[in-house]
Amino acid sequence: MTNLLLSSIKAAALALVLGTSLAATPSFAQDAAAEAARALLPANIRAAGTLNVSASTVYAPHSFFKEGTTEFTGYEIDLFNEVSEILGLKPVYTEAPFQQLIAGVKSGRADVSLGDLGDNDLRRQEVDFIDHTRLTFQLLIDDAEKDNIKTVFDLCGRDLGVVQGTTNIIFKALAQCEAKGLPKANFIEFPDATAKDQAIQSGRLPRADISATAVGRFREAAGLTPGQILVPAPELGDLYIGFIVDKGHTELASAIDAALKILFENGRYAEILAAYNISDLNLDAPGVNIGQNASNWVQPKPAS
């Protein structure tokens, strides 16, 4: 074998080794990051190998049942499934009313709760958030009223349905009605989103509502809001949302946050949001208890 041929074979072999090593580097880094995330877990959860997760199912596309089944789906479910896989855990989902999600982790019935939970100053007193996306808001109105309702303040003087226990974004904005020389809005509370929607559909409430952007887009795409359109409502600001754990469960919160960071870095986070048409609701990075960076961090109470 000539020296030239031998040199060529050695060079090719070296290139193959280097190429394989370089190609594997991201995988090695992710494996190390996943191992570090798992090391953050509380010992009892790591030993059990499962996470008990309470999820509401009324706010698609956050978390809901696949049509005709009791199988959980939604973008928060997709995110949490991948978080769980990174942590080497199996998520065991249980349906819970939205109003009981916080109580679920406080009582120990759930390790984690999820499903359109906004991070605000009141909730933070009871639980810790692992924030992953933003909520923004739009008006959902009759197409026939598009010339009459162009901003949130065009809802002053109207009856509006609100769901008990949800974030009172609309109260903050419409508290300005009287200062603007407009009549006060009248808020009517309902036990859940389904009851409120039924009141609107039956005509007991006007067909004018506030919708989270993600929810509004999902319902529009599914043909659930015929004759209605979404109108941007920047006056309502934004809110961070996340998975929740009981206050002070810092090991579990840190492990979930570390796993989420892997999804941000490897592109899966962006892919999941894109699949649900909510890429614009992304955060630059997840974080534990970072909701104060959103405009609606301070939560107003409804007027008595």
N, C-alpha and C positions, 0 to 999 in steps of 0.2 A: 504494500500500500504506500503510495507516494506521500511525501510530507504534506503536499498541497491538499490531497484528498483527506488525510488524517486531520489536518487543521480545519477543513470544512465541516467534517463530521463533529468535531469537538465544538465548533462554533454553533452548529445547529442544535446540538444537545444542550449547550449552555443557554441558548435563546429559548428552547422549550422549557427548561427548568425555570428560568427567570420569568417567562411569560405565564407559566402555571402559577408561580408564586405571586406575581403581581395580580393576576386575575382572582386569586383566592383571598387576597388581602381584605376586601370589603366583607366577605363572608366571615373571615376570622374575626374581624372587628365586631361584626354583629353578634357572633357567637359569644365573644367576650362581654359585650354589652348586655346580652340576654342573661348570661351567667351572673353578671353584677346585679342586674335587676332582680333576679330570683333570690340572690343573697340578702336583699333588703326585706323580703317577706317575713312576717312574724313566723316563728318556728311552728306554731300550732297549725297555721294555714298551709305552710309548706308541707308539713307531715300529712295533713288531711288530703291534699291534692285537689281540693274543690273550693269554689267560691259560691256562696249563696247570694244570688242577685235578685232584688226586687225591681220590676220594670212595669211602668204604666204602659197601656196599649192604646191610648186615645189620641196621641199626638203623632200620627204618621207624618213624616218619615223618620222620626226619632226612634221610636220603638213601637212595634205593632205586630199583630198576628198575620201571617200569610193568609190570603183569602181562603176561607173554607177549612182552615186548620187551626191548631193551637201552637204552631211553630213560630217562635219569635224571629222577627226580622227588623230591618231598619238600619239607618247608618250608625246609630249609637251601638246597636247590637253587633254590627259588623266590626266596628272599632274594638268593642270590648272582647269579642271572640278572639281577635288577633292579639290583643293585650294578654288574654288568658293563655293563649298558646305560647307566647314568648315566656310567660311566667311558669309554664309547665303545669297549669291548673285547668280543671274542667269547670266552666261556669254552669251553675244550676239555676235556671231562671224560674221565677214565680211571679205571676201577675199580681199587681197591687194597685189600688186606686191612687191617683196622683197625690191626693191629700195625705196618704199614709206612707209615702216614700221615705220621708225623714224619720217618721216613727219606726219604720222597719229597721233602720240601722241603729237608732237609739235603743231599741229594745233588744237587739241582738238577733232578731229573726233573719236579718240579712247582713252580710258583710259589706255589700255595696248596693246602692240604688241608682237607677238611671231613668231617663225619659223626660227630656225637655226641662231640666231643673236649672233655673237661673241662679247664678251666684250673686247674692246681695247681702247687705249688712245685717239684715234680720236673720236670714237662714244661716249665715256664717257663725252666729252665736251658738248654734246647735250642732253643726256638722262642718266637716272640711271638704272642700271641693278639689277635684282634679280637673281643671278647666281644659276643654279641648276645642270648642268652637264658639261662634257668636250667634246671638239672636238679633235680627233686625226685624222691622215691622212694616206692614203695609195695610192699607184700607181695602176691605172687600166690599164692593158696592154693586148695585144694579147697574148694568150697562146704560140704562135709561137715565141714570142720575150722574153720568160722567161730567156733565156741564155744571151740575149743582154742587158736587162734592169733589173738590180738587186738593184740599188740604185737610188735616185732622181737625182744624177748627170749624170746618163746615159741619161737624157732628155736634157742635154745641146746641143745646136745646132739644136733643133727641133722646129717646130711650135707648140704652145700650146694655147688652148682656155681658156680664163678667162671671168667671168661674171662681168659686170659693177656693182659696188657698193658692191661687196663681199670682204671678207677679203683677202688681198694679200699675203697669206702665201707663195705661190710658188715664188713670187718675191724675198723674203728674202733669200730663199735657193739658187735659181739659180743666184742670184747676184754674187755668188762665182765662177761661171763657168770660167770666164777669169783668175781669180787668180789661178785656178787649171790647167791652160793651155788648157782649153776646149773652144769651140766656144759658143757664146752667144745664149740663147734661144730667140725665136721670139714669143712675146705674141700678140694674136689676140683677141680683146674684142668682146663680144656678149651681147645683151640686157638682156638675161635671160638664165637659164640653159637649157631650151628646145631648144633654137636656137643653143647653143653650142653642145648639144648632136646630133642634126640633122646634123650639119657640120661634126662631127666625123663619124656618121653612113653613110653619103653620100660619104665619102672619101675625102672631102675638107680639113679635118684635119687628121693627123695620129691617129690611134687608140691607143693613149697613153695619159693618163689624170691623174689628181690628184682628189682623191675622199675622202670626209670625211668618216671616218670608218663606222659610222652608216648608211649613205646613200649607201655606197658601199655594205655593207652586205645585206641591204634591197633589193637593185636591183638584187644582185646575187641570193638571195633566191626566188625572184619573176621571175627569168628566163629572166631578162631584159638585161643581158650582156653575151649572148652566145659567146663562143670562147675567153672570156677574163678572166683574173684572177686578184686577188688583191695581191699586194706585200707590206708588211709593209714598212713604210717610217718614221722611227723615227727621221730622219734628219729634218723633218718638225715641230717637237715639238707639243705643244698642245695649246689650247685656251679654256677659259671658255665661256659658253653660258648661256643666261637667258632670262627671260621676261623683257620687258622694260617699263618704265613710263617716262613722261616728267621730265626734270631736275628739281630737287627741290621738287618733289611730294613725300616727305619723309613719310608722313602718309600712303599713299597707298602702297608704297614700303615696309614699315615695316610690314604692315598687311599681305601682300602676303608672305613675308619672314617668318613671324610667323606661317602662315598656312602650308607652305612648311616644316618647322621644325617638325610639327606634323606628316606629312607623312613620314619623315625620321625616326622618333621615333617609329611609329606604324607598320613599315614594308611595307607600301604600296608603298613608293618610290622604294624600292628594287624590289618589285613584278612587278611594271610597267616596270622598266628597263629590268628585266629578260624576260618579255613577248616580248620585241623587240630585244633580243639578244645583249644588250648593257650594261650589268652589269659592264663591265670594264671601262665604261665612267662615272662612278659615282663620286660625290664629297663626302668627309667625312661629310660635312654639307653645307647647302645652305648659302648664305650671300648676303648682299647688297653691290654692287661695290667691289667685291673681285677678279676681273679678273686680277689684277696685279700679282697674284700668278702663272699665267701661263707663259710659255716661250715666247708666241707671243703677250704679252700685248702691246709692242711698235710696232705700225703698220707702215711698210715701204710703201713708195709711189712708184709706178712704174716709171721706168726711162722714161724720155720724149724723 
